[in-house]
């Protein structure tokens, strides 16, 4: 009879045993309606949205299985077979850019100013965004580019590239370099002319963090207005949208910091 009494005790439970709180989980915190999220978005500071967009860009790069082997400010493909992409933190991604890359080119650069010919070395490239097909030619090219930091000490990697891009060594490699149209990869230097086609926009030609943050915020506002306008239209034919940037970044080389607001001045009556 003793085993039976133990079983009964196990079923009924010890009267002296403390009752444990219910293991039922509370309702999911994600069960909110759309209006709730829209309200949260309105209350979110613009700075948070900007840095969230930057983080999203990094996440897209990560999930695209892209490697970014940087060293001393110069990106170097270290093994043949990987195809790295380089994207600066102040580049906003609006569409998937990979569909715009040509599979036959070895290396492709965005531009500060694009002259219409993708193979003209007189284009003014911006090395902040590039796509590289890693092979023996590009590996030799990046080694040569990296070593140019000793030939031209103290200069930016982009300036070094502009000095070596016409070097006989590069020509003899048979390297196929393509400069990407700013219609798809625009920036503050030369904004994309068509928001229906733009993939990325770079906060280039701008000095001063405050200037950059301000104009990136304006750029994101322009994009929201474009998306809203497209949503209200049955077709985007003939509608390209428009940018209202640069603003503070225009002339920022002469004024790295935005003008300070006057404090303590009352409103005029």
Phi and psi restraints in degrees (value plus and minus 20) as a CYANA .aco file:
   2 UNK   PHI     -85.7   -45.7
   2 UNK   PSI     -63.6   -23.6
   3 UNK   PHI     -80.9   -40.9
   3 UNK   PSI     -54.6   -14.6
   4 UNK   PHI     -86.1   -46.1
   4 UNK   PSI     -60.7   -20.7
   5 UNK   PHI     -84.5   -44.5
   5 UNK   PSI     -53.3   -13.3
   6 UNK   PHI     -86.8   -46.8
   6 UNK   PSI     -60.4   -20.4
   7 UNK   PHI     -83.9   -43.9
   7 UNK   PSI     -61.0   -21.0
   8 UNK   PHI     -83.7   -43.7
   8 UNK   PSI     -58.2   -18.2
   9 UNK   PHI     -84.3   -44.3
   9 UNK   PSI     -57.2   -17.2
  10 UNK   PHI     -86.8   -46.8
  10 UNK   PSI     -55.6   -15.6
  11 UNK   PHI     -93.8   -53.8
  11 UNK   PSI     -68.0   -28.0
  12 UNK   PHI     -93.0   -53.0
  12 UNK   PSI     -58.5   -18.5
  13 UNK   PHI      78.5   118.5
  13 UNK   PSI     132.9   172.9
  14 UNK   PHI     -96.5   -56.5
  14 UNK   PSI     105.3   145.3
  15 UNK   PHI     -84.0   -44.0
  15 UNK   PSI     -41.5    -1.5
  16 UNK   PHI    -107.5   -67.5
  16 UNK   PSI     -28.0    12.0
  17 UNK   PHI     -95.8   -55.8
  17 UNK   PSI     115.8   155.8
  18 UNK   PHI     -89.3   -49.3
  18 UNK   PSI     118.5   158.5
  19 UNK   PHI     -97.0   -57.0
  19 UNK   PSI     105.0   145.0
  20 UNK   PHI     -99.7   -59.7
  20 UNK   PSI     126.1   166.1
  21 UNK   PHI     -81.8   -41.8
  21 UNK   PSI     135.6   175.6
  22 UNK   PHI     -81.2   -41.2
  22 UNK   PSI     118.4   158.4
  23 UNK   PHI    -105.4   -65.4
  23 UNK   PSI     -20.2    19.8
  24 UNK   PHI     -85.1   -45.1
  24 UNK   PSI     111.7   151.7
  25 UNK   PHI     -98.5   -58.5
  25 UNK   PSI     126.9   166.9
  26 UNK   PHI     -87.8   -47.8
  26 UNK   PSI     145.9   185.9
  27 UNK   PHI     -76.7   -36.7
  27 UNK   PSI     126.3   166.3
  28 UNK   PHI     -80.4   -40.4
  28 UNK   PSI     112.2   152.2
  29 UNK   PHI     -88.4   -48.4
  29 UNK   PSI     -30.1     9.9
  30 UNK   PHI    -110.0   -70.0
  30 UNK   PSI     -20.7    19.3
  31 UNK   PHI    -102.9   -62.9
  31 UNK   PSI      45.9    85.9
  32 UNK   PHI    -134.5   -94.5
  32 UNK   PSI     136.2   176.2
  33 UNK   PHI    -105.6   -65.6
  33 UNK   PSI     154.3   194.3
  34 UNK   PHI     -84.1   -44.1
  34 UNK   PSI     -56.2   -16.2
  35 UNK   PHI     -81.1   -41.1
  35 UNK   PSI     -54.9   -14.9
  36 UNK   PHI     -82.8   -42.8
  36 UNK   PSI     -65.4   -25.4
  37 UNK   PHI     -86.9   -46.9
  37 UNK   PSI     -58.3   -18.3
  38 UNK   PHI     -83.5   -43.5
  38 UNK   PSI     -58.7   -18.7
  39 UNK   PHI     -86.4   -46.4
  39 UNK   PSI     -59.4   -19.4
  40 UNK   PHI     -82.9   -42.9
  40 UNK   PSI     -59.6   -19.6
  41 UNK   PHI     -84.0   -44.0
  41 UNK   PSI     -59.7   -19.7
  42 UNK   PHI     -85.7   -45.7
  42 UNK   PSI     -52.8   -12.8
  43 UNK   PHI    -106.9   -66.9
  43 UNK   PSI     -26.5    13.5
  44 UNK   PHI     -97.9   -57.9
  44 UNK   PSI     106.8   146.8
  45 UNK   PHI     -79.4   -39.4
  45 UNK   PSI     127.1   167.1
  46 UNK   PHI     -80.4   -40.4
  46 UNK   PSI     -56.1   -16.1
  47 UNK   PHI     -80.4   -40.4
  47 UNK   PSI     -58.6   -18.6
  48 UNK   PHI     -85.0   -45.0
  48 UNK   PSI     -60.4   -20.4
  49 UNK   PHI     -84.3   -44.3
  49 UNK   PSI     -60.9   -20.9
  50 UNK   PHI     -83.0   -43.0
  50 UNK   PSI     -69.3   -29.3
  51 UNK   PHI     -89.7   -49.7
  51 UNK   PSI     -48.3    -8.3
  52 UNK   PHI     -86.0   -46.0
  52 UNK   PSI     -57.6   -17.6
  53 UNK   PHI     -85.5   -45.5
  53 UNK   PSI     -59.8   -19.8
  54 UNK   PHI     -83.7   -43.7
  54 UNK   PSI     -63.2   -23.2
  55 UNK   PHI     -83.6   -43.6
  55 UNK   PSI     -56.8   -16.8
  56 UNK   PHI     -84.7   -44.7
  56 UNK   PSI     -59.1   -19.1
  57 UNK   PHI     -80.8   -40.8
  57 UNK   PSI     -63.0   -23.0
  58 UNK   PHI     -84.5   -44.5
  58 UNK   PSI     -56.1   -16.1
  59 UNK   PHI     -86.3   -46.3
  59 UNK   PSI     -59.4   -19.4
  60 UNK   PHI     -81.9   -41.9
  60 UNK   PSI     -62.2   -22.2
  61 UNK   PHI     -81.9   -41.9
  61 UNK   PSI     -63.6   -23.6
  62 UNK   PHI     -82.4   -42.4
  62 UNK   PSI     -65.5   -25.5
  63 UNK   PHI     -97.3   -57.3
  63 UNK   PSI     -28.7    11.3
  64 UNK   PHI    -108.7   -68.7
  64 UNK   PSI     -13.5    26.5
  65 UNK   PHI      38.0    78.0
  65 UNK   PSI      26.0    66.0
  66 UNK   PHI    -121.2   -81.2
  66 UNK   PSI     116.4   156.4
  67 UNK   PHI    -121.8   -81.8
  67 UNK   PSI     123.4   163.4
  68 UNK   PHI    -145.0  -105.0
  68 UNK   PSI      58.2    98.2
  69 UNK   PHI    -102.4   -62.4
  69 UNK   PSI      68.0   108.0
  70 UNK   PHI    -110.2   -70.2
  70 UNK   PSI     130.9   170.9
  71 UNK   PHI    -176.9  -136.9
  71 UNK   PSI      96.9   136.9
  72 UNK   PHI      42.4    82.4
  72 UNK   PSI       8.5    48.5
  73 UNK   PHI      67.9   107.9
  73 UNK   PSI     -24.7    15.3
  74 UNK   PHI    -134.8   -94.8
  74 UNK   PSI     113.4   153.4
  75 UNK   PHI    -108.7   -68.7
  75 UNK   PSI     112.3   152.3
  76 UNK   PHI    -152.5  -112.5
  76 UNK   PSI      96.5   136.5
  77 UNK   PHI     -84.6   -44.6
  77 UNK   PSI     105.2   145.2
  78 UNK   PHI    -117.5   -77.5
  78 UNK   PSI     -42.9    -2.9
  79 UNK   PHI    -157.7  -117.7
  79 UNK   PSI     121.6   161.6
  80 UNK   PHI     -88.7   -48.7
  80 UNK   PSI     123.8   163.8
  81 UNK   PHI      93.1   133.1
  81 UNK   PSI     -48.6    -8.6
  82 UNK   PHI    -112.7   -72.7
  82 UNK   PSI     130.0   170.0
  83 UNK   PHI    -144.3  -104.3
  83 UNK   PSI      65.0   105.0
  84 UNK   PHI     -95.9   -55.9
  84 UNK   PSI     131.8   171.8
  85 UNK   PHI    -141.7  -101.7
  85 UNK   PSI     124.8   164.8
  86 UNK   PHI    -138.9   -98.9
  86 UNK   PSI     104.7   144.7
  87 UNK   PHI    -155.3  -115.3
  87 UNK   PSI      99.6   139.6
  88 UNK   PHI     -84.3   -44.3
  88 UNK   PSI     139.2   179.2
  89 UNK   PHI     -89.4   -49.4
  89 UNK   PSI     -41.6    -1.6
  90 UNK   PHI    -116.2   -76.2
  90 UNK   PSI       5.7    45.7
  91 UNK   PHI    -127.3   -87.3
  91 UNK   PSI     103.0   143.0
  92 UNK   PHI    -112.7   -72.7
  92 UNK   PSI     110.2   150.2
  93 UNK   PHI    -117.4   -77.4
  93 UNK   PSI     100.4   140.4
  94 UNK   PHI    -127.7   -87.7
  94 UNK   PSI     -47.1    -7.1
  95 UNK   PHI    -162.2  -122.2
  95 UNK   PSI     146.6   186.6
  96 UNK   PHI     -85.5   -45.5
  96 UNK   PSI      96.6   136.6
  97 UNK   PHI    -102.6   -62.6
  97 UNK   PSI     -34.7     5.3
  98 UNK   PHI     -88.8   -48.8
  98 UNK   PSI     -42.1    -2.1
  99 UNK   PHI     -90.1   -50.1
  99 UNK   PSI     -35.7     4.3
 100 UNK   PHI    -111.1   -71.1
 100 UNK   PSI     -26.0    14.0
 101 UNK   PHI    -104.4   -64.4
 101 UNK   PSI     121.4   161.4
 102 UNK   PHI    -110.9   -70.9
 102 UNK   PSI     106.2   146.2
 103 UNK   PHI     -90.1   -50.1
 103 UNK   PSI     -35.9     4.1
 104 UNK   PHI    -108.8   -68.8
 104 UNK   PSI     -30.1     9.9
 105 UNK   PHI    -113.5   -73.5
 105 UNK   PSI     126.2   166.2
 106 UNK   PHI     -99.2   -59.2
 106 UNK   PSI     -61.6   -21.6
 107 UNK   PHI    -165.3  -125.3
 107 UNK   PSI     118.9   158.9
 108 UNK   PHI    -151.1  -111.1
 108 UNK   PSI     108.4   148.4
 109 UNK   PHI    -136.4   -96.4
 109 UNK   PSI     124.6   164.6
 110 UNK   PHI     -94.6   -54.6
 110 UNK   PSI     150.0   190.0
 111 UNK   PHI    -148.9  -108.9
 111 UNK   PSI     126.4   166.4
 112 UNK   PHI     -92.0   -52.0
 112 UNK   PSI     -64.4   -24.4
 113 UNK   PHI    -158.1  -118.1
 113 UNK   PSI     105.3   145.3
 114 UNK   PHI    -127.9   -87.9
 114 UNK   PSI     108.7   148.7
 115 UNK   PHI    -115.8   -75.8
 115 UNK   PSI     -14.7    25.3
 116 UNK   PHI      82.0   122.0
 116 UNK   PSI     -38.6     1.4
 117 UNK   PHI    -129.0   -89.0
 117 UNK   PSI      90.4   130.4
 118 UNK   PHI     -87.7   -47.7
 118 UNK   PSI     -31.7     8.3
 119 UNK   PHI    -132.7   -92.7
 119 UNK   PSI     -12.5    27.5
 120 UNK   PHI    -102.4   -62.4
 120 UNK   PSI      99.1   139.1
 121 UNK   PHI     -88.3   -48.3
 121 UNK   PSI     -28.8    11.2
 122 UNK   PHI    -102.5   -62.5
 122 UNK   PSI     -24.5    15.5
 123 UNK   PHI     -79.6   -39.6
 123 UNK   PSI     132.3   172.3
 124 UNK   PHI    -120.6   -80.6
 124 UNK   PSI      76.7   116.7
 125 UNK   PHI     -96.4   -56.4
 125 UNK   PSI     140.8   180.8
 126 UNK   PHI    -144.8  -104.8
 126 UNK   PSI      93.4   133.4
 127 UNK   PHI     -97.1   -57.1
 127 UNK   PSI     -14.7    25.3
 128 UNK   PHI     -88.8   -48.8
 128 UNK   PSI     -40.6    -0.6
 129 UNK   PHI    -156.3  -116.3
 129 UNK   PSI     102.7   142.7
 130 UNK   PHI    -171.6  -131.6
 130 UNK   PSI     136.1   176.1
 131 UNK   PHI    -149.8  -109.8
 131 UNK   PSI     109.1   149.1
 132 UNK   PHI    -144.5  -104.5
 132 UNK   PSI     111.3   151.3
 133 UNK   PHI    -110.7   -70.7
 133 UNK   PSI      90.1   130.1
 134 UNK   PHI     -97.0   -57.0
 134 UNK   PSI      94.4   134.4
 135 UNK   PHI    -168.1  -128.1
 135 UNK   PSI    -195.1  -155.1
 136 UNK   PHI     -82.5   -42.5
 136 UNK   PSI     -56.3   -16.3
 137 UNK   PHI     -85.9   -45.9
 137 UNK   PSI     -66.6   -26.6
 138 UNK   PHI     -91.2   -51.2
 138 UNK   PSI     -52.2   -12.2
 139 UNK   PHI     -83.6   -43.6
 139 UNK   PSI     -64.1   -24.1
 140 UNK   PHI     -85.5   -45.5
 140 UNK   PSI     -57.7   -17.7
 141 UNK   PHI     -82.4   -42.4
 141 UNK   PSI     -66.4   -26.4
 142 UNK   PHI     -89.3   -49.3
 142 UNK   PSI     -51.9   -11.9
 143 UNK   PHI     -84.0   -44.0
 143 UNK   PSI     -62.9   -22.9
 144 UNK   PHI     -85.0   -45.0
 144 UNK   PSI     -61.6   -21.6
 145 UNK   PHI     -84.9   -44.9
 145 UNK   PSI     -63.8   -23.8
 146 UNK   PHI     -82.6   -42.6
 146 UNK   PSI     -62.9   -22.9
 147 UNK   PHI     -87.4   -47.4
 147 UNK   PSI     -40.5    -0.5
 148 UNK   PHI     -86.8   -46.8
 148 UNK   PSI     -37.4     2.6
 149 UNK   PHI     -84.7   -44.7
 149 UNK   PSI     -42.8    -2.8
 150 UNK   PHI    -107.4   -67.4
 150 UNK   PSI     -51.2   -11.2
 151 UNK   PHI     -90.3   -50.3
 151 UNK   PSI     -59.3   -19.3
 152 UNK   PHI    -141.8  -101.8
 152 UNK   PSI      52.8    92.8
 153 UNK   PHI     -85.1   -45.1
 153 UNK   PSI     121.5   161.5
 154 UNK   PHI      65.9   105.9
 154 UNK   PSI     -20.9    19.1
 155 UNK   PHI    -122.7   -82.7
 155 UNK   PSI     138.5   178.5
 156 UNK   PHI     -87.8   -47.8
 156 UNK   PSI     130.6   170.6
 157 UNK   PHI     -80.3   -40.3
 157 UNK   PSI     -51.9   -11.9
 158 UNK   PHI     -87.9   -47.9
 158 UNK   PSI     -61.0   -21.0
 159 UNK   PHI     -85.8   -45.8
 159 UNK   PSI     -56.7   -16.7
 160 UNK   PHI     -84.0   -44.0
 160 UNK   PSI     -60.4   -20.4
 161 UNK   PHI     -82.0   -42.0
 161 UNK   PSI     -62.2   -22.2
 162 UNK   PHI     -82.6   -42.6
 162 UNK   PSI     -47.3    -7.3
 163 UNK   PHI    -100.9   -60.9
 163 UNK   PSI     -48.2    -8.2
 164 UNK   PHI    -123.3   -83.3
 164 UNK   PSI     -29.4    10.6
 165 UNK   PHI     -83.0   -43.0
 165 UNK   PSI     -42.8    -2.8
 166 UNK   PHI    -124.7   -84.7
 166 UNK   PSI      -9.7    30.3
 167 UNK   PHI     -84.4   -44.4
 167 UNK   PSI     121.5   161.5
 168 UNK   PHI     -74.1   -34.1
 168 UNK   PSI     -52.7   -12.7
 169 UNK   PHI     -79.7   -39.7
 169 UNK   PSI     -62.2   -22.2
 170 UNK   PHI     -87.1   -47.1
 170 UNK   PSI     -61.9   -21.9
 171 UNK   PHI     -83.5   -43.5
 171 UNK   PSI     -60.7   -20.7
 172 UNK   PHI     -91.4   -51.4
 172 UNK   PSI     -40.8    -0.8
 173 UNK   PHI     -88.3   -48.3
 173 UNK   PSI     -43.6    -3.6
 174 UNK   PHI      53.3    93.3
 174 UNK   PSI       6.1    46.1
 175 UNK   PHI     -91.5   -51.5
 175 UNK   PSI     110.4   150.4
 176 UNK   PHI    -117.3   -77.3
 176 UNK   PSI      84.3   124.3
 177 UNK   PHI    -122.6   -82.6
 177 UNK   PSI     111.7   151.7
 178 UNK   PHI    -141.6  -101.6
 178 UNK   PSI     117.5   157.5
 179 UNK   PHI    -125.5   -85.5
 179 UNK   PSI     108.1   148.1
 180 UNK   PHI    -107.1   -67.1
 180 UNK   PSI     118.4   158.4
 181 UNK   PHI     -80.6   -40.6
 181 UNK   PSI     113.3   153.3
 182 UNK   PHI     -91.0   -51.0
 182 UNK   PSI     -27.7    12.3
 183 UNK   PHI     -80.7   -40.7
 183 UNK   PSI     -55.9   -15.9
 184 UNK   PHI    -119.9   -79.9
 184 UNK   PSI     -53.4   -13.4
 185 UNK   PHI    -146.8  -106.8
 185 UNK   PSI      58.5    98.5
 186 UNK   PHI    -110.1   -70.1
 186 UNK   PSI    -191.0  -151.0
 187 UNK   PHI    -192.1  -152.1
 187 UNK   PSI    -198.9  -158.9
 188 UNK   PHI     -87.0   -47.0
 188 UNK   PSI     -47.1    -7.1
 189 UNK   PHI     -84.3   -44.3
 189 UNK   PSI     -70.1   -30.1
 190 UNK   PHI    -161.9  -121.9
 190 UNK   PSI      67.4   107.4
 191 UNK   PHI     -82.3   -42.3
 191 UNK   PSI     128.9   168.9
 192 UNK   PHI     -78.9   -38.9
 192 UNK   PSI     119.1   159.1
 193 UNK   PHI    -107.5   -67.5
 193 UNK   PSI     -27.3    12.7
 194 UNK   PHI    -161.7  -121.7
 194 UNK   PSI      88.9   128.9
 195 UNK   PHI     -90.8   -50.8
 195 UNK   PSI     -33.3     6.7
 196 UNK   PHI     -94.2   -54.2
 196 UNK   PSI     -36.9     3.1
 197 UNK   PHI    -137.3   -97.3
 197 UNK   PSI     -39.0     1.0
 198 UNK   PHI     -80.3   -40.3
 198 UNK   PSI     116.3   156.3
 199 UNK   PHI    -125.4   -85.4
 199 UNK   PSI     -67.2   -27.2
 200 UNK   PHI    -157.1  -117.1
 200 UNK   PSI     135.1   175.1
 201 UNK   PHI    -153.9  -113.9
 201 UNK   PSI     112.4   152.4
 202 UNK   PHI    -127.9   -87.9
 202 UNK   PSI     113.8   153.8
 203 UNK   PHI    -102.1   -62.1
 203 UNK   PSI      39.7    79.7
 204 UNK   PHI    -111.9   -71.9
 204 UNK   PSI     159.6   199.6
 205 UNK   PHI      30.5    70.5
 205 UNK   PSI      23.7    63.7
 206 UNK   PHI    -166.3  -126.3
 206 UNK   PSI     113.5   153.5
 207 UNK   PHI    -138.8   -98.8
 207 UNK   PSI     115.5   155.5
 208 UNK   PHI      83.2   123.2
 208 UNK   PSI     102.2   142.2
 209 UNK   PHI     -81.2   -41.2
 209 UNK   PSI     -61.8   -21.8
 210 UNK   PHI     -83.3   -43.3
 210 UNK   PSI     -58.5   -18.5
 211 UNK   PHI     -84.1   -44.1
 211 UNK   PSI     -63.7   -23.7
 212 UNK   PHI     -83.1   -43.1
 212 UNK   PSI     -69.1   -29.1
 213 UNK   PHI     -80.5   -40.5
 213 UNK   PSI     -62.1   -22.1
 214 UNK   PHI     -80.9   -40.9
 214 UNK   PSI     -69.1   -29.1
 215 UNK   PHI     -94.7   -54.7
 215 UNK   PSI     -49.4    -9.4
 216 UNK   PHI     -84.1   -44.1
 216 UNK   PSI     -59.2   -19.2
 217 UNK   PHI     -81.7   -41.7
 217 UNK   PSI     -62.8   -22.8
 218 UNK   PHI     -82.9   -42.9
 218 UNK   PSI     -60.8   -20.8
 219 UNK   PHI     -81.6   -41.6
 219 UNK   PSI     -61.9   -21.9
 220 UNK   PHI     -86.1   -46.1
 220 UNK   PSI     -55.7   -15.7
 221 UNK   PHI     -83.7   -43.7
 221 UNK   PSI     -61.8   -21.8
 222 UNK   PHI     -80.3   -40.3
 222 UNK   PSI     -61.1   -21.1
 223 UNK   PHI     -86.3   -46.3
 223 UNK   PSI     -60.0   -20.0
 224 UNK   PHI     -82.5   -42.5
 224 UNK   PSI     -61.5   -21.5
 225 UNK   PHI     -83.7   -43.7
 225 UNK   PSI     -59.9   -19.9
 226 UNK   PHI     -83.3   -43.3
 226 UNK   PSI     -67.6   -27.6
 227 UNK   PHI     -80.3   -40.3
 227 UNK   PSI     -61.7   -21.7
 228 UNK   PHI     -85.2   -45.2
 228 UNK   PSI     -60.9   -20.9
 229 UNK   PHI     -85.6   -45.6
 229 UNK   PSI     -61.7   -21.7
 230 UNK   PHI     -84.0   -44.0
 230 UNK   PSI     -58.8   -18.8
 231 UNK   PHI     -84.1   -44.1
 231 UNK   PSI     -47.0    -7.0
 232 UNK   PHI    -112.3   -72.3
 232 UNK   PSI     -19.2    20.8
 233 UNK   PHI    -131.2   -91.2
 233 UNK   PSI     130.8   170.8
 234 UNK   PHI    -102.7   -62.7
 234 UNK   PSI     -40.1    -0.1
 235 UNK   PHI    -170.2  -130.2
 235 UNK   PSI     130.5   170.5
 236 UNK   PHI    -118.8   -78.8
 236 UNK   PSI     -14.5    25.5
 237 UNK   PHI     -83.5   -43.5
 237 UNK   PSI     105.9   145.9
 238 UNK   PHI      65.0   105.0
 238 UNK   PSI     -30.1     9.9
 239 UNK   PHI    -128.2   -88.2
 239 UNK   PSI     100.1   140.1
 240 UNK   PHI    -132.1   -92.1
 240 UNK   PSI     -33.1     6.9
 241 UNK   PHI      53.4    93.4
 241 UNK   PSI    -199.2  -159.2
 242 UNK   PHI    -178.0  -138.0
 242 UNK   PSI     132.8   172.8
 243 UNK   PHI    -119.5   -79.5
 243 UNK   PSI     129.1   169.1
 244 UNK   PHI    -132.0   -92.0
 244 UNK   PSI      -1.5    38.5
 245 UNK   PHI    -133.9   -93.9
 245 UNK   PSI     137.6   177.6
 246 UNK   PHI    -101.3   -61.3
 246 UNK   PSI     138.0   178.0
 247 UNK   PHI    -140.8  -100.8
 247 UNK   PSI    -103.3   -63.3
 248 UNK   PHI     -86.5   -46.5
 248 UNK   PSI     -47.1    -7.1
 249 UNK   PHI     -90.8   -50.8
 249 UNK   PSI     -43.8    -3.8
 250 UNK   PHI     -88.6   -48.6
 250 UNK   PSI     100.0   140.0
 251 UNK   PHI      60.6   100.6
 251 UNK   PSI      -8.8    31.2
 252 UNK   PHI     -90.7   -50.7
 252 UNK   PSI     -36.8     3.2
 253 UNK   PHI     -87.6   -47.6
 253 UNK   PSI     -47.1    -7.1
 254 UNK   PHI    -109.8   -69.8
 254 UNK   PSI     -44.3    -4.3
 255 UNK   PHI    -154.6  -114.6
 255 UNK   PSI      61.8   101.8
 256 UNK   PHI     -79.0   -39.0
 256 UNK   PSI     -49.1    -9.1
 257 UNK   PHI    -130.2   -90.2
 257 UNK   PSI     119.2   159.2
 258 UNK   PHI     -86.3   -46.3
 258 UNK   PSI     132.3   172.3
 259 UNK   PHI     -81.9   -41.9
 259 UNK   PSI     117.7   157.7
 260 UNK   PHI     -95.3   -55.3
 260 UNK   PSI     122.8   162.8
 261 UNK   PHI     -95.3   -55.3
 261 UNK   PSI     121.7   161.7
 262 UNK   PHI     -90.9   -50.9
 262 UNK   PSI     108.6   148.6
 263 UNK   PHI    -124.2   -84.2
 263 UNK   PSI     118.1   158.1
 264 UNK   PHI      73.5   113.5
 264 UNK   PSI     -21.7    18.3
 265 UNK   PHI    -106.1   -66.1
 265 UNK   PSI     105.2   145.2
 266 UNK   PHI     -97.9   -57.9
 266 UNK   PSI     147.0   187.0
 267 UNK   PHI     -93.5   -53.5
 267 UNK   PSI     124.1   164.1
 268 UNK   PHI     -93.2   -53.2
 268 UNK   PSI     116.0   156.0
